[in-house]
């Protein structure tokens, strides 16, 4: 877990705030690292619990409590403590341990509250992982720029464009990371029944930050489609299943069943889903979206149309560049990713007017060998 140094300060602050809430005399966080289970933070500093107890919790695969009357307690319970509790972090990340100097068992309500706090600690660690990925992405972009970009492919985005994208990354992440901090602060003082919406907010902001980073990383690395005979109609149907949209947005599919091309099914589905998501975002107050898959004389055409305000003609070329967006929370990467996927399959992406009154994103793909 190389992102750990990024999280230590936040973890230490979190444990310090949790100590009086849980009436604990000592707290410690033990994480599964490359060298095994290890204590990474403790309150008070230098305190914490022996490694035997969190290892026991990990081995049992469940939350544990320990008091002097418990069997074999002398092997795990320090002489200065009379009660201990260990709660597993989600996804097997580690164990949050608490100790009390008085023999006061942790109630079932307290254990449930500790599970919520363990979830919060996992969010802190995930947020730290995003920070590290930001640094990796920026390093990739800087290396790409110094190298002058791929010389052999004139269609690739130039280094100046990707450099601007790297600088924009830090700006874009300020929002979700600031929201993570606010939600974490609120969680510390929230009642258990008020924690679920805050955890949902944390989840949404982490997803947002993760997508911002993964999209930028996608644009910096070599794209090597795994070509196979792919049904474009099946990809379009998959998009209908995955697309999130408000109830007042109607989506229809017009597709030819035998629309098959040599392509990477995952990449082509991702391209269509991104185009459909763009269409949803263009509809402020409901509307229509239409996905079209049809054969043309020069190959196959994929169209994603919407009834939104459309894209002005003078902005259409710029809209395909990384980082260009007219939306307040937009990353400006969706169309650039789609255009890159289309080119990787020997196709092109262009923007047109839609018969529905808004914009149409049109992908033309070659038919491939017969």
SULKA-V661286 format. One record per residue. RES is the residue in one small letter. D_CENTER is the distance of its C-alpha to the mean C-alpha in whole Angstrom. Layout:
BEGIN
res=<RES,RES>
d_center=<D_CENTER,D_CENTER>
END
This chain:
BEGIN
res=<x,x,x,x,x,x,x,x,x,x,x,x,x,x,x,x,x,x,x,x,x,x,x,x,x,x,x,x,x,x,x,x,x,x,x,x,x,x,x,x,x,x,x,x,x,x,x,x,x,x,x,x,x,x,x,x,x,x,x,x,x,x,x,x,x,x,x,x,x,x,x,x,x,x,x,x,x,x,x,x,x,x,x,x,x,x,x,x,x,x,x,x,x,x,x,x,x,x,x,x,x,x,x,x,x,x,x,x,x,x,x,x,x,x,x,x,x,x,x,x,x,x,x,x,x,x,x,x,x,x,x,x,x,x,x,x,x,x,x,x,x,x,x,x,x,x,x,x,x,x,x,x,x,x,x,x,x,x,x,x,x,x,x,x,x,x,x,x,x,x,x,x,x,x,x,x,x,x,x,x,x,x,x,x,x,x,x,x,x,x,x,x,x,x,x,x,x,x,x,x,x,x,x,x,x,x,x,x,x,x,x,x,x,x,x,x,x,x,x,x,x,x,x,x,x,x,x,x,x,x,x,x,x,x,x,x,x,x,x,x,x,x,x,x,x,x,x,x,x,x,x,x,x,x,x,x,x,x,x,x,x,x,x,x,x,x,x,x,x,x,x,x,x,x,x,x,x,x,x,x,x,x,x,x,x,x,x,x,x,x,x,x,x,x,x,x,x,x,x,x,x,x,x,x,x,x,x,x,x,x,x,x,x,x,x,x,x,x,x,x,x,x,x,x,x,x,x,x,x,x,x,x,x,x,x,x,x,x,x,x,x,x,x,x,x,x,x,x,x,x,x,x,x,x,x,x,x,x,x,x,x,x,x,x,x,x,x,x,x,x>
d_center=<17,18,16,18,20,18,17,21,22,20,21,24,24,23,25,28,27,27,30,33,31,31,35,34,36,33,29,28,24,24,21,22,22,23,27,26,26,27,27,25,26,29,30,33,32,34,34,32,33,34,32,34,33,29,30,32,29,27,30,30,27,27,28,31,34,37,40,44,45,42,44,43,42,44,42,38,39,40,44,43,40,41,38,35,31,28,25,22,19,16,16,19,18,21,23,24,28,30,34,37,41,42,42,40,38,34,35,32,31,30,29,26,26,25,22,20,21,19,16,16,17,14,11,13,13,9,10,12,10,8,12,13,11,12,16,15,15,17,20,19,20,23,24,24,26,28,29,30,27,28,32,32,30,31,29,26,25,27,26,27,24,21,23,22,19,18,20,18,14,16,17,14,12,15,14,11,12,16,14,13,16,18,17,17,21,22,21,23,26,25,27,25,26,24,21,19,18,17,15,13,13,11,9,8,8,5,3,6,6,3,5,8,8,8,10,13,13,14,16,18,18,21,21,23,23,24,27,28,30,27,28,27,28,26,23,23,24,21,19,21,20,16,17,16,19,21,25,27,25,27,26,28,28,31,31,34,33,35,32,31,31,30,26,23,22,18,18,20,19,15,18,19,16,15,19,19,16,18,21,20,19,22,24,25,27,27,28,28,26,28,26,29,30,33,36,37,40,38,35,32,31,28,28,25,27,27,29,28,29,29,28,31,33,33,29,28,29,27,24,23,23,19,19,21,20,23,20,19,16,15,14,17,15,15,19,19,17,19,22,21,21,24,26,25,27,30,29,28,26,28,28,31,32,32,35,33,33,30,28,28,26,28,27,30,30,33,35,35,38,40>
END
